[in-house]
Structures are given as structure tokens and as C-alpha cells.
């Protein structure tokens, strides 16, 4: 339910979460296969150069928080 100044409006989600999860898994597997085809590790620069830059920044941020 979303609150607006005027009224509460119920909105149904039309996202297909199973399809999104399947796409993410497929894409990440292809990406990892490509990255680790000829090497056993990935560098920080490699992470930041991922095709989706927000993902690279999220990974680096999570590593930094864990460290």
C-alpha cells in the first residue's frame, strides 16, 4: 500500500520475480564464465570494469564493509 497526500492506494506488483531471478542467475553465470575463463581471481579494477558499473560498485562496497 502506498500513502499519498490524498489517499491510500493499493498497488499490485506485476513483476515476475521468478523470471527476474532466472535472468540474474543466467547473466551472472555467463559473466563469471567469461571472467574466470583464463584466470583464478579477479582484481578490484576488474570488478569496477564489470559491464554493469553499479554491480561493481556494490561488490566493492560490500567487500569494504566486510573488511
mmCIF file of the N, C-alpha and C atoms, coordinates in Angstrom:
data_MODEL
# 
_entry.id   MODEL 
# 
loop_
_atom_site.group_PDB 
_atom_site.id 
_atom_site.type_symbol 
_atom_site.label_atom_id 
_atom_site.label_alt_id 
_atom_site.label_comp_id 
_atom_site.label_asym_id 
_atom_site.label_entity_id 
_atom_site.label_seq_id 
_atom_site.pdbx_PDB_ins_code 
_atom_site.Cartn_x 
_atom_site.Cartn_y 
_atom_site.Cartn_z 
_atom_site.occupancy 
_atom_site.B_iso_or_equiv 
_atom_site.pdbx_formal_charge 
_atom_site.auth_seq_id 
_atom_site.auth_comp_id 
_atom_site.auth_asym_id 
_atom_site.auth_atom_id 
_atom_site.pdbx_PDB_model_num 
ATOM 1   N N  . UNK A 1 1  ? 0.846  -1.167  0.000   1.00 0.00 ? 1  UNK A N  1 
ATOM 2   C CA . UNK A 1 1  ? 0.000  0.000   0.000   1.00 0.00 ? 1  UNK A CA 1 
ATOM 3   C C  . UNK A 1 1  ? 0.897  1.237   0.000   1.00 0.00 ? 1  UNK A C  1 
ATOM 4   N N  . UNK A 1 2  ? 0.554  2.183   -0.834  1.00 0.00 ? 2  UNK A N  1 
ATOM 5   C CA . UNK A 1 2  ? 1.311  3.415   -0.938  1.00 0.00 ? 2  UNK A CA 1 
ATOM 6   C C  . UNK A 1 2  ? 0.497  4.558   -0.352  1.00 0.00 ? 2  UNK A C  1 
ATOM 7   N N  . UNK A 1 3  ? 1.130  5.368   0.447   1.00 0.00 ? 3  UNK A N  1 
ATOM 8   C CA . UNK A 1 3  ? 0.453  6.518   1.032   1.00 0.00 ? 3  UNK A CA 1 
ATOM 9   C C  . UNK A 1 3  ? 0.696  7.743   0.167   1.00 0.00 ? 3  UNK A C  1 
ATOM 10  N N  . UNK A 1 4  ? -0.360 8.430   -0.136  1.00 0.00 ? 4  UNK A N  1 
ATOM 11  C CA . UNK A 1 4  ? -0.244 9.699   -0.839  1.00 0.00 ? 4  UNK A CA 1 
ATOM 12  C C  . UNK A 1 4  ? -0.874 10.757  0.048   1.00 0.00 ? 4  UNK A C  1 
ATOM 13  N N  . UNK A 1 5  ? -0.749 11.988  -0.328  1.00 0.00 ? 5  UNK A N  1 
ATOM 14  C CA . UNK A 1 5  ? -1.377 13.061  0.452   1.00 0.00 ? 5  UNK A CA 1 
ATOM 15  C C  . UNK A 1 5  ? -2.899 12.923  0.434   1.00 0.00 ? 5  UNK A C  1 
ATOM 16  N N  . UNK A 1 6  ? -3.401 12.384  -0.669  1.00 0.00 ? 6  UNK A N  1 
ATOM 17  C CA . UNK A 1 6  ? -4.840 12.331  -0.832  1.00 0.00 ? 6  UNK A CA 1 
ATOM 18  C C  . UNK A 1 6  ? -5.470 11.067  -0.231  1.00 0.00 ? 6  UNK A C  1 
ATOM 19  N N  . UNK A 1 7  ? -4.826 9.912   -0.446  1.00 0.00 ? 7  UNK A N  1 
ATOM 20  C CA . UNK A 1 7  ? -5.446 8.656   -0.005  1.00 0.00 ? 7  UNK A CA 1 
ATOM 21  C C  . UNK A 1 7  ? -4.433 7.521   -0.033  1.00 0.00 ? 7  UNK A C  1 
ATOM 22  N N  . UNK A 1 8  ? -4.808 6.420   0.568   1.00 0.00 ? 8  UNK A N  1 
ATOM 23  C CA . UNK A 1 8  ? -4.007 5.201   0.479   1.00 0.00 ? 8  UNK A CA 1 
ATOM 24  C C  . UNK A 1 8  ? -4.405 4.459   -0.785  1.00 0.00 ? 8  UNK A C  1 
ATOM 25  N N  . UNK A 1 9  ? -3.433 4.100   -1.590  1.00 0.00 ? 9  UNK A N  1 
ATOM 26  C CA . UNK A 1 9  ? -3.709 3.418   -2.850  1.00 0.00 ? 9  UNK A CA 1 
ATOM 27  C C  . UNK A 1 9  ? -3.014 2.058   -2.809  1.00 0.00 ? 9  UNK A C  1 
ATOM 28  N N  . UNK A 1 10 ? -3.778 0.999   -3.005  1.00 0.00 ? 10 UNK A N  1 
ATOM 29  C CA . UNK A 1 10 ? -3.188 -0.331  -3.075  1.00 0.00 ? 10 UNK A CA 1 
ATOM 30  C C  . UNK A 1 10 ? -2.747 -0.588  -4.499  1.00 0.00 ? 10 UNK A C  1 
ATOM 31  N N  . UNK A 1 11 ? -1.485 -1.016  -4.652  1.00 0.00 ? 11 UNK A N  1 
ATOM 32  C CA . UNK A 1 11 ? -0.947 -1.309  -5.977  1.00 0.00 ? 11 UNK A CA 1 
ATOM 33  C C  . UNK A 1 11 ? -0.435 -2.737  -5.998  1.00 0.00 ? 11 UNK A C  1 
ATOM 34  N N  . UNK A 1 12 ? -0.849 -3.472  -6.982  1.00 0.00 ? 12 UNK A N  1 
ATOM 35  C CA . UNK A 1 12 ? -0.404 -4.851  -7.129  1.00 0.00 ? 12 UNK A CA 1 
ATOM 36  C C  . UNK A 1 12 ? 0.876  -4.870  -7.955  1.00 0.00 ? 12 UNK A C  1 
ATOM 37  N N  . UNK A 1 13 ? 1.853  -5.637  -7.496  1.00 0.00 ? 13 UNK A N  1 
ATOM 38  C CA . UNK A 1 13 ? 3.096  -5.763  -8.232  1.00 0.00 ? 13 UNK A CA 1 
ATOM 39  C C  . UNK A 1 13 ? 2.884  -6.695  -9.416  1.00 0.00 ? 13 UNK A C  1 
ATOM 40  N N  . UNK A 1 14 ? 3.330  -6.252  -10.582 1.00 0.00 ? 14 UNK A N  1 
ATOM 41  C CA . UNK A 1 14 ? 3.192  -7.072  -11.786 1.00 0.00 ? 14 UNK A CA 1 
ATOM 42  C C  . UNK A 1 14 ? 4.539  -7.625  -12.231 1.00 0.00 ? 14 UNK A C  1 
ATOM 43  N N  . UNK A 1 15 ? 5.535  -7.499  -11.362 1.00 0.00 ? 15 UNK A N  1 
ATOM 44  C CA . UNK A 1 15 ? 6.849  -8.035  -11.693 1.00 0.00 ? 15 UNK A CA 1 
ATOM 45  C C  . UNK A 1 15 ? 6.838  -9.548  -11.561 1.00 0.00 ? 15 UNK A C  1 
ATOM 46  N N  . UNK A 1 16 ? 7.504  -10.205 -12.478 1.00 0.00 ? 16 UNK A N  1 
ATOM 47  C CA . UNK A 1 16 ? 7.630  -11.659 -12.429 1.00 0.00 ? 16 UNK A CA 1 
ATOM 48  C C  . UNK A 1 16 ? 8.982  -11.967 -11.770 1.00 0.00 ? 16 UNK A C  1 
ATOM 49  N N  . UNK A 1 17 ? 8.951  -12.138 -10.453 1.00 0.00 ? 17 UNK A N  1 
ATOM 50  C CA . UNK A 1 17 ? 10.187 -12.308 -9.699  1.00 0.00 ? 17 UNK A CA 1 
ATOM 51  C C  . UNK A 1 17 ? 10.922 -13.592 -10.071 1.00 0.00 ? 17 UNK A C  1 
ATOM 52  N N  . UNK A 1 18 ? 10.210 -14.621 -10.457 1.00 0.00 ? 18 UNK A N  1 
ATOM 53  C CA . UNK A 1 18 ? 10.874 -15.861 -10.880 1.00 0.00 ? 18 UNK A CA 1 
ATOM 54  C C  . UNK A 1 18 ? 11.642 -15.634 -12.178 1.00 0.00 ? 18 UNK A C  1 
ATOM 55  N N  . UNK A 1 19 ? 11.079 -14.881 -13.096 1.00 0.00 ? 19 UNK A N  1 
ATOM 56  C CA . UNK A 1 19 ? 11.771 -14.582 -14.349 1.00 0.00 ? 19 UNK A CA 1 
ATOM 57  C C  . UNK A 1 19 ? 12.984 -13.698 -14.098 1.00 0.00 ? 19 UNK A C  1 
ATOM 58  N N  . UNK A 1 20 ? 12.845 -12.736 -13.209 1.00 0.00 ? 20 UNK A N  1 
ATOM 59  C CA . UNK A 1 20 ? 13.974 -11.865 -12.874 1.00 0.00 ? 20 UNK A CA 1 
ATOM 60  C C  . UNK A 1 20 ? 15.101 -12.681 -12.258 1.00 0.00 ? 20 UNK A C  1 
ATOM 61  N N  . UNK A 1 21 ? 14.775 -13.564 -11.322 1.00 0.00 ? 21 UNK A N  1 
ATOM 62  C CA . UNK A 1 21 ? 15.785 -14.399 -10.675 1.00 0.00 ? 21 UNK A CA 1 
ATOM 63  C C  . UNK A 1 21 ? 16.477 -15.308 -11.692 1.00 0.00 ? 21 UNK A C  1 
ATOM 64  N N  . UNK A 1 22 ? 15.715 -15.884 -12.611 1.00 0.00 ? 22 UNK A N  1 
ATOM 65  C CA . UNK A 1 22 ? 16.301 -16.751 -13.642 1.00 0.00 ? 22 UNK A CA 1 
ATOM 66  C C  . UNK A 1 22 ? 17.236 -15.960 -14.543 1.00 0.00 ? 22 UNK A C  1 
ATOM 67  N N  . UNK A 1 23 ? 16.845 -14.739 -14.917 1.00 0.00 ? 23 UNK A N  1 
ATOM 68  C CA . UNK A 1 23 ? 17.687 -13.892 -15.758 1.00 0.00 ? 23 UNK A CA 1 
ATOM 69  C C  . UNK A 1 23 ? 18.982 -13.530 -15.040 1.00 0.00 ? 23 UNK A C  1 
ATOM 70  N N  . UNK A 1 24 ? 18.879 -13.138 -13.772 1.00 0.00 ? 24 UNK A N  1 
ATOM 71  C CA . UNK A 1 24 ? 20.058 -12.748 -12.996 1.00 0.00 ? 24 UNK A CA 1 
ATOM 72  C C  . UNK A 1 24 ? 21.023 -13.929 -12.887 1.00 0.00 ? 24 UNK A C  1 
ATOM 73  N N  . UNK A 1 25 ? 20.493 -15.101 -12.602 1.00 0.00 ? 25 UNK A N  1 
ATOM 74  C CA . UNK A 1 25 ? 21.360 -16.279 -12.475 1.00 0.00 ? 25 UNK A CA 1 
ATOM 75  C C  . UNK A 1 25 ? 22.032 -16.604 -13.802 1.00 0.00 ? 25 UNK A C  1 
ATOM 76  N N  . UNK A 1 26 ? 21.279 -16.562 -14.883 1.00 0.00 ? 26 UNK A N  1 
ATOM 77  C CA . UNK A 1 26 ? 21.842 -16.851 -16.203 1.00 0.00 ? 26 UNK A CA 1 
ATOM 78  C C  . UNK A 1 26 ? 22.915 -15.831 -16.582 1.00 0.00 ? 26 UNK A C  1 
ATOM 79  N N  . UNK A 1 27 ? 22.616 -14.551 -16.397 1.00 0.00 ? 27 UNK A N  1 
ATOM 80  C CA . UNK A 1 27 ? 23.558 -13.491 -16.751 1.00 0.00 ? 27 UNK A CA 1 
ATOM 81  C C  . UNK A 1 27 ? 24.824 -13.580 -15.897 1.00 0.00 ? 27 UNK A C  1 
ATOM 82  N N  . UNK A 1 28 ? 24.663 -13.791 -14.596 1.00 0.00 ? 28 UNK A N  1 
ATOM 83  C CA . UNK A 1 28 ? 25.842 -13.848 -13.724 1.00 0.00 ? 28 UNK A CA 1 
ATOM 84  C C  . UNK A 1 28 ? 26.698 -15.068 -14.043 1.00 0.00 ? 28 UNK A C  1 
ATOM 85  N N  . UNK A 1 29 ? 26.086 -16.189 -14.382 1.00 0.00 ? 29 UNK A N  1 
ATOM 86  C CA . UNK A 1 29 ? 26.868 -17.367 -14.763 1.00 0.00 ? 29 UNK A CA 1 
ATOM 87  C C  . UNK A 1 29 ? 27.666 -17.110 -16.034 1.00 0.00 ? 29 UNK A C  1 
ATOM 88  N N  . UNK A 1 30 ? 27.050 -16.477 -17.037 1.00 0.00 ? 30 UNK A N  1 
ATOM 89  C CA . UNK A 1 30 ? 27.768 -16.155 -18.274 1.00 0.00 ? 30 UNK A CA 1 
ATOM 90  C C  . UNK A 1 30 ? 28.913 -15.188 -17.999 1.00 0.00 ? 30 UNK A C  1 
ATOM 91  N N  . UNK A 1 31 ? 28.661 -14.199 -17.164 1.00 0.00 ? 31 UNK A N  1 
ATOM 92  C CA . UNK A 1 31 ? 29.686 -13.217 -16.836 1.00 0.00 ? 31 UNK A CA 1 
ATOM 93  C C  . UNK A 1 31 ? 30.855 -13.857 -16.095 1.00 0.00 ? 31 UNK A C  1 
ATOM 94  N N  . UNK A 1 32 ? 30.553 -14.685 -15.118 1.00 0.00 ? 32 UNK A N  1 
ATOM 95  C CA . UNK A 1 32 ? 31.610 -15.346 -14.348 1.00 0.00 ? 32 UNK A CA 1 
ATOM 96  C C  . UNK A 1 32 ? 32.399 -16.331 -15.215 1.00 0.00 ? 32 UNK A C  1 
ATOM 97  N N  . UNK A 1 33 ? 31.715 -17.036 -16.095 1.00 0.00 ? 33 UNK A N  1 
ATOM 98  C CA . UNK A 1 33 ? 32.422 -17.940 -17.009 1.00 0.00 ? 33 UNK A CA 1 
ATOM 99  C C  . UNK A 1 33 ? 33.401 -17.167 -17.880 1.00 0.00 ? 33 UNK A C  1 
ATOM 100 N N  . UNK A 1 34 ? 32.973 -15.989 -18.346 1.00 0.00 ? 34 UNK A N  1 
ATOM 101 C CA . UNK A 1 34 ? 33.848 -15.159 -19.178 1.00 0.00 ? 34 UNK A CA 1 
ATOM 102 C C  . UNK A 1 34 ? 35.031 -14.629 -18.376 1.00 0.00 ? 34 UNK A C  1 
ATOM 103 N N  . UNK A 1 35 ? 34.769 -14.135 -17.187 1.00 0.00 ? 35 UNK A N  1 
ATOM 104 C CA . UNK A 1 35 ? 35.830 -13.547 -16.368 1.00 0.00 ? 35 UNK A CA 1 
ATOM 105 C C  . UNK A 1 35 ? 36.849 -14.592 -15.944 1.00 0.00 ? 35 UNK A C  1 
ATOM 106 N N  . UNK A 1 36 ? 36.383 -15.739 -15.492 1.00 0.00 ? 36 UNK A N  1 
ATOM 107 C CA . UNK A 1 36 ? 37.282 -16.745 -14.928 1.00 0.00 ? 36 UNK A CA 1 
ATOM 108 C C  . UNK A 1 36 ? 37.708 -17.811 -15.930 1.00 0.00 ? 36 UNK A C  1 
ATOM 109 N N  . UNK A 1 37 ? 37.509 -17.534 -17.212 1.00 0.00 ? 37 UNK A N  1 
ATOM 110 C CA . UNK A 1 37 ? 37.911 -18.476 -18.259 1.00 0.00 ? 37 UNK A CA 1 
ATOM 111 C C  . UNK A 1 37 ? 39.425 -18.720 -18.237 1.00 0.00 ? 37 UNK A C  1 
ATOM 112 N N  . UNK A 1 38 ? 40.190 -17.646 -18.094 1.00 0.00 ? 38 UNK A N  1 
ATOM 113 C CA . UNK A 1 38 ? 41.649 -17.751 -18.183 1.00 0.00 ? 38 UNK A CA 1 
ATOM 114 C C  . UNK A 1 38 ? 42.371 -17.364 -16.898 1.00 0.00 ? 38 UNK A C  1 
ATOM 115 N N  . UNK A 1 39 ? 41.632 -17.240 -15.783 1.00 0.00 ? 39 UNK A N  1 
ATOM 116 C CA . UNK A 1 39 ? 42.281 -16.845 -14.528 1.00 0.00 ? 39 UNK A CA 1 
ATOM 117 C C  . UNK A 1 39 ? 41.509 -17.375 -13.325 1.00 0.00 ? 39 UNK A C  1 
ATOM 118 N N  . UNK A 1 40 ? 42.182 -17.331 -12.178 1.00 0.00 ? 40 UNK A N  1 
ATOM 119 C CA . UNK A 1 40 ? 41.598 -17.880 -10.954 1.00 0.00 ? 40 UNK A CA 1 
ATOM 120 C C  . UNK A 1 40 ? 41.109 -16.799 -9.992  1.00 0.00 ? 40 UNK A C  1 
ATOM 121 N N  . UNK A 1 41 ? 41.398 -15.531 -10.279 1.00 0.00 ? 41 UNK A N  1 
ATOM 122 C CA . UNK A 1 41 ? 40.984 -14.456 -9.383  1.00 0.00 ? 41 UNK A CA 1 
ATOM 123 C C  . UNK A 1 41 ? 40.637 -13.222 -10.202 1.00 0.00 ? 41 UNK A C  1 
ATOM 124 N N  . UNK A 1 42 ? 40.000 -12.273 -9.550  1.00 0.00 ? 42 UNK A N  1 
ATOM 125 C CA . UNK A 1 42 ? 39.610 -11.027 -10.185 1.00 0.00 ? 42 UNK A CA 1 
ATOM 126 C C  . UNK A 1 42 ? 40.154 -9.872  -9.336  1.00 0.00 ? 42 UNK A C  1 
ATOM 127 N N  . UNK A 1 43 ? 40.617 -8.835  -9.990  1.00 0.00 ? 43 UNK A N  1 
ATOM 128 C CA . UNK A 1 43 ? 41.181 -7.693  -9.276  1.00 0.00 ? 43 UNK A CA 1 
ATOM 129 C C  . UNK A 1 43 ? 40.093 -6.641  -9.017  1.00 0.00 ? 43 UNK A C  1 
ATOM 130 N N  . UNK A 1 44 ? 40.414 -5.681  -8.188  1.00 0.00 ? 44 UNK A N  1 
ATOM 131 C CA . UNK A 1 44 ? 39.486 -4.588  -7.922  1.00 0.00 ? 44 UNK A CA 1 
ATOM 132 C C  . UNK A 1 44 ? 39.148 -3.813  -9.180  1.00 0.00 ? 44 UNK A C  1 
ATOM 133 N N  . UNK A 1 45 ? 40.156 -3.577  -10.019 1.00 0.00 ? 45 UNK A N  1 
ATOM 134 C CA . UNK A 1 45 ? 39.903 -2.874  -11.284 1.00 0.00 ? 45 UNK A CA 1 
ATOM 135 C C  . UNK A 1 45 ? 38.962 -3.680  -12.173 1.00 0.00 ? 45 UNK A C  1 
ATOM 136 N N  . UNK A 1 46 ? 39.139 -5.016  -12.179 1.00 0.00 ? 46 UNK A N  1 
ATOM 137 C CA . UNK A 1 46 ? 38.248 -5.871  -12.963 1.00 0.00 ? 46 UNK A CA 1 
ATOM 138 C C  . UNK A 1 46 ? 36.805 -5.760  -12.464 1.00 0.00 ? 46 UNK A C  1 
ATOM 139 N N  . UNK A 1 47 ? 36.645 -5.708  -11.156 1.00 0.00 ? 47 UNK A N  1 
ATOM 140 C CA . UNK A 1 47 ? 35.303 -5.591  -10.573 1.00 0.00 ? 47 UNK A CA 1 
ATOM 141 C C  . UNK A 1 47 ? 34.672 -4.273  -10.998 1.00 0.00 ? 47 UNK A C  1 
ATOM 142 N N  . UNK A 1 48 ? 35.443 -3.196  -10.939 1.00 0.00 ? 48 UNK A N  1 
ATOM 143 C CA . UNK A 1 48 ? 34.911 -1.886  -11.313 1.00 0.00 ? 48 UNK A CA 1 
ATOM 144 C C  . UNK A 1 48 ? 34.637 -1.783  -12.810 1.00 0.00 ? 48 UNK A C  1 
ATOM 145 N N  . UNK A 1 49 ? 35.253 -2.652  -13.612 1.00 0.00 ? 49 UNK A N  1 
ATOM 146 C CA . UNK A 1 49 ? 35.052 -2.644  -15.064 1.00 0.00 ? 49 UNK A CA 1 
ATOM 147 C C  . UNK A 1 49 ? 33.954 -3.605  -15.513 1.00 0.00 ? 49 UNK A C  1 
ATOM 148 N N  . UNK A 1 50 ? 33.190 -4.167  -14.574 1.00 0.00 ? 50 UNK A N  1 
ATOM 149 C CA . UNK A 1 50 ? 32.098 -5.058  -14.964 1.00 0.00 ? 50 UNK A CA 1 
ATOM 150 C C  . UNK A 1 50 ? 31.134 -4.304  -15.875 1.00 0.00 ? 50 UNK A C  1 
ATOM 151 N N  . UNK A 1 51 ? 30.454 -5.030  -16.774 1.00 0.00 ? 51 UNK A N  1 
ATOM 152 C CA . UNK A 1 51 ? 29.554 -4.369  -17.729 1.00 0.00 ? 51 UNK A CA 1 
ATOM 153 C C  . UNK A 1 51 ? 28.475 -3.501  -17.074 1.00 0.00 ? 51 UNK A C  1 
ATOM 154 N N  . UNK A 1 52 ? 28.052 -3.853  -15.892 1.00 0.00 ? 52 UNK A N  1 
ATOM 155 C CA . UNK A 1 52 ? 27.065 -3.050  -15.160 1.00 0.00 ? 52 UNK A CA 1 
ATOM 156 C C  . UNK A 1 52 ? 27.812 -2.398  -14.002 1.00 0.00 ? 52 UNK A C  1 
ATOM 157 N N  . UNK A 1 53 ? 28.176 -1.138  -14.156 1.00 0.00 ? 53 UNK A N  1 
ATOM 158 C CA . UNK A 1 53 ? 29.065 -0.493  -13.189 1.00 0.00 ? 53 UNK A CA 1 
ATOM 159 C C  . UNK A 1 53 ? 28.478 -0.461  -11.775 1.00 0.00 ? 53 UNK A C  1 
ATOM 160 N N  . UNK A 1 54 ? 27.154 -0.366  -11.649 1.00 0.00 ? 54 UNK A N  1 
ATOM 161 C CA . UNK A 1 54 ? 26.549 -0.338  -10.324 1.00 0.00 ? 54 UNK A CA 1 
ATOM 162 C C  . UNK A 1 54 ? 26.820 -1.643  -9.577  1.00 0.00 ? 54 UNK A C  1 
ATOM 163 N N  . UNK A 1 55 ? 26.873 -2.749  -10.303 1.00 0.00 ? 55 UNK A N  1 
ATOM 164 C CA . UNK A 1 55 ? 27.154 -4.040  -9.675  1.00 0.00 ? 55 UNK A CA 1 
ATOM 165 C C  . UNK A 1 55 ? 28.575 -4.050  -9.140  1.00 0.00 ? 55 UNK A C  1 
ATOM 166 N N  . UNK A 1 56 ? 29.514 -3.558  -9.941  1.00 0.00 ? 56 UNK A N  1 
ATOM 167 C CA . UNK A 1 56 ? 30.898 -3.497  -9.497  1.00 0.00 ? 56 UNK A CA 1 
ATOM 168 C C  . UNK A 1 56 ? 31.054 -2.638  -8.260  1.00 0.00 ? 56 UNK A C  1 
ATOM 169 N N  . UNK A 1 57 ? 30.394 -1.494  -8.244  1.00 0.00 ? 57 UNK A N  1 
ATOM 170 C CA . UNK A 1 57 ? 30.471 -0.617  -7.082  1.00 0.00 ? 57 UNK A CA 1 
ATOM 171 C C  . UNK A 1 57 ? 29.833 -1.258  -5.855  1.00 0.00 ? 57 UNK A C  1 
ATOM 172 N N  . UNK A 1 58 ? 28.744 -1.985  -6.053  1.00 0.00 ? 58 UNK A N  1 
ATOM 173 C CA . UNK A 1 58 ? 28.098 -2.683  -4.941  1.00 0.00 ? 58 UNK A CA 1 
ATOM 174 C C  . UNK A 1 58 ? 29.021 -3.761  -4.382  1.00 0.00 ? 58 UNK A C  1 
ATOM 175 N N  . UNK A 1 59 ? 29.684 -4.500  -5.247  1.00 0.00 ? 59 UNK A N  1 
ATOM 176 C CA . UNK A 1 59 ? 30.615 -5.549  -4.802  1.00 0.00 ? 59 UNK A CA 1 
ATOM 177 C C  . UNK A 1 59 ? 31.749 -4.931  -3.994  1.00 0.00 ? 59 UNK A C  1 
ATOM 178 N N  . UNK A 1 60 ? 32.340 -3.877  -4.526  1.00 0.00 ? 60 UNK A N  1 
ATOM 179 C CA . UNK A 1 60 ? 33.451 -3.219  -3.828  1.00 0.00 ? 60 UNK A CA 1 
ATOM 180 C C  . UNK A 1 60 ? 32.970 -2.662  -2.490  1.00 0.00 ? 60 UNK A C  1 
ATOM 181 N N  . UNK A 1 61 ? 31.802 -2.067  -2.468  1.00 0.00 ? 61 UNK A N  1 
ATOM 182 C CA . UNK A 1 61 ? 31.252 -1.535  -1.220  1.00 0.00 ? 61 UNK A CA 1 
ATOM 183 C C  . UNK A 1 61 ? 31.056 -2.641  -0.180  1.00 0.00 ? 61 UNK A C  1 
ATOM 184 N N  . UNK A 1 62 ? 30.510 -3.778  -0.614  1.00 0.00 ? 62 UNK A N  1 
ATOM 185 C CA . UNK A 1 62 ? 30.302 -4.897  0.319   1.00 0.00 ? 62 UNK A CA 1 
ATOM 186 C C  . UNK A 1 62 ? 31.623 -5.457  0.821   1.00 0.00 ? 62 UNK A C  1 
ATOM 187 N N  . UNK A 1 63 ? 32.610 -5.544  -0.043  1.00 0.00 ? 63 UNK A N  1 
ATOM 188 C CA . UNK A 1 63 ? 33.936 -6.021  0.385   1.00 0.00 ? 63 UNK A CA 1 
ATOM 189 C C  . UNK A 1 63 ? 34.519 -5.058  1.421   1.00 0.00 ? 63 UNK A C  1 
ATOM 190 N N  . UNK A 1 64 ? 34.408 -3.763  1.144   1.00 0.00 ? 64 UNK A N  1 
ATOM 191 C CA . UNK A 1 64 ? 34.938 -2.754  2.051   1.00 0.00 ? 64 UNK A CA 1 
ATOM 192 C C  . UNK A 1 64 ? 34.248 -2.825  3.418   1.00 0.00 ? 64 UNK A C  1 
ATOM 193 N N  . UNK A 1 65 ? 32.920 -2.968  3.425   1.00 0.00 ? 65 UNK A N  1 
ATOM 194 C CA . UNK A 1 65 ? 32.189 -3.059  4.689   1.00 0.00 ? 65 UNK A CA 1 
ATOM 195 C C  . UNK A 1 65 ? 32.576 -4.314  5.471   1.00 0.00 ? 65 UNK A C  1 
ATOM 196 N N  . UNK A 1 66 ? 32.791 -5.412  4.772   1.00 0.00 ? 66 UNK A N  1 
ATOM 197 C CA . UNK A 1 66 ? 33.186 -6.664  5.422   1.00 0.00 ? 66 UNK A CA 1 
ATOM 198 C C  . UNK A 1 66 ? 34.597 -6.558  5.985   1.00 0.00 ? 66 UNK A C  1 
ATOM 199 N N  . UNK A 1 67 ? 35.459 -5.857  5.282   1.00 0.00 ? 67 UNK A N  1 
ATOM 200 C CA . UNK A 1 67 ? 36.847 -5.723  5.666   1.00 0.00 ? 67 UNK A CA 1 
ATOM 201 C C  . UNK A 1 67 ? 36.919 -4.845  6.880   1.00 0.00 ? 67 UNK A C  1 
# 
